[in-house]
Amino acid sequence: MDRVRRLASQRAVVVFSLSSCCMCHTIKRLFCELGVNPAVHELDEDPKGKDMERALANMLGRSPPVPAVFIGGNLVGPTDEVMALHLGGKLVPLLRNAGALWL
């Protein structure tokens, strides 16, 4: 859990993902289209990925725990939470406040 929190706080936007997950791809694509360059940690490509996946599952209370999105070091949640923020017009201001967007 400490490693997840440390990685999540190193950049304005951090996405924990699986390289084969379509919902992870959707979230990464959304951020790119908004002009955000998130730090992406592919759990299936990391030697400690299974440990991080268990920690994220505990944090989110669900499995699979990906995508898990952190903005400004705070856990935002999985796809449904990010999309709800986006559709509600709250994602871009959140990204600006975190320093991920300048315009």
Secondary structure, DSSP 8 states (H G I E B T S, - for coil): -HHHHHHHTSSSEEEEE-TT-HHHHHHHHHHHHHT---EEEEGGGSTTHHHHHHHHHHHHTSSS--SEEEETTEEEESHHHHHHHHHTT-HHHHHHHHTS---
